[in-house]
Amino acid sequence: MAITRQDLSGVLPAFPTPTQGDGEINVPVLKSLIDYLIRGGVGGLVPVGGTGEFTALSPAARACAVETTVAAAAGRVPVVAGVLSPGLAEAVAAGQDLRRAGADAALLLVPFYVTPTQAGIIDYFRAYRDRVDLPIVLYDIPYRTRITVTPETIATLAREGTIIGMKACNPDIAHFERVLAYAGEHMAVLSGEDGLFPVEVAMGAPGGILATASIVPGHWVEMFRLARDGKLPAALQLHHKMFPLIDAVFAECNPGPLKQAMHLIGFDAGHVLLPLKPPAQAVMDQVRKALADLADKDLDARLEAA
């Protein structure tokens, strides 16, 4: 389905890609995970992003993951597929594959390894939009790319219609505020930081793309509703209860702990793919305790069943 910025709202989980030992997609598990997330009230789905191990998956596996996600979602929520390639030609090829697989939009990472100017970033996104028939959600994560996209650059792309939204993973709250001020009327400025989500929603974000929402979607959906409805103290109270899980999931490089957490709630997601390794036992103990301490009936039932 063709989507616009108005379709990007609520909680959009960036979820791990369930894989088998050979790196191929575990289709039955992925279908089950999609159903779990939609039943949890999410507003969209983000497969094969950083949490979904885009860079470690083969092009065929990425396409399979997106195709499976789209089929399981069955039009109930939009599917925004990650494109984390470092350069234009590879990113275009990936985007065309994921469009054919049924993605509704591309979560396009700012090019990395090279150090482009702001003018180069603008031309990159324009060129991508000309070559791939998908709406673009800009993915700004400077602590991974080593490039900060300025609010002025983002506003230029939003006002001309090149992008319909962004995943904001810059923890600088002043940067986020300026993006909202300059571009919030023209695109969906989505929180991308689990640790800042309710504050950024209260500031004006219409939702967020969050990794830990793939484990406990209901908690994040309720947090979103509270923050959106002006009940920030209540949203923050719920957020504070999530801190142990956030700390545990990001204790090692994402998605290592998160993928193992999926096992604990009954989803055989497989292990992370090289060069990542399964998390240390101490980290897994931390994840297990954080999950056990969360008061969630559905989560408790899954932990007991697993």
RADAPE-V993335 format. One record per backbone hydrogen bond with DSSP energy under -0.5 kcal/mol. NH is the residue of the N-H (numbers start at 0). CO is the residue of the C=O. If there is no record, write none. Layout:
nh = [NH/NH]
co = [CO/CO]
This chain:
nh = [2/6/7/8/9/11/11/12/12/13/14/14/17/18/19/22/25/26/29/30/31/32/33/34/35/36/37/38/39/40/41/42/43/44/45/52/53/55/56/56/61/62/63/64/65/66/67/68/69/70/71/72/73/75/77/79/79/80/80/81/82/90/91/92/93/94/95/96/97/98/99/100/101/102/103/104/105/106/107/107/108/108/109/113/115/120/121/122/123/124/125/126/127/128/129/130/130/131/133/134/136/137/137/138/139/139/140/143/144/145/148/149/153/154/155/156/157/158/159/160/161/162/163/164/165/166/167/167/168/168/170/172/175/176/177/178/179/180/181/182/183/183/185/186/187/188/189/189/190/191/193/195/196/199/200/201/202/203/203/204/207/208/209/209/213/214/215/218/219/220/221/222/223/224/225/226/227/228/229/230/231/234/235/236/237/238/239/240/241/241/242/242/245/246/247/248/249/250/255/258/259/260/261/262/263/264/264/265/266/267/268/275/283/284/285/286/287/288/289/290/291/292/293/293/295/299/300/301/302/303/304/305]
co = [103/3/4/6/205/9/207/10/43/209/12/45/15/268/23/19/17/24/25/26/27/28/29/30/31/32/33/34/35/37/36/10/10/77/12/49/48/52/52/53/57/58/59/60/61/62/63/64/65/66/67/68/69/72/42/44/77/78/104/46/106/86/87/88/89/90/91/92/93/94/95/96/98/97/78/78/134/80/105/136/82/106/138/111/113/116/117/118/119/120/121/122/123/124/125/126/127/127/131/103/105/135/164/107/137/166/138/140/140/141/146/147/149/150/151/152/153/154/155/157/156/156/135/135/187/137/165/189/139/166/168/170/171/172/173/174/175/176/177/178/178/179/182/182/163/186/165/187/206/167/191/192/192/195/196/197/198/199/200/199/9/190/11/207/210/211/211/215/215/216/217/218/219/220/221/222/223/224/226/225/229/230/231/232/233/234/235/236/237/238/238/239/241/242/243/244/245/247/252/254/255/256/257/258/259/260/261/262/261/265/266/272/279/280/281/282/283/284/285/286/287/288/289/290/293/295/296/297/298/299/300/301]
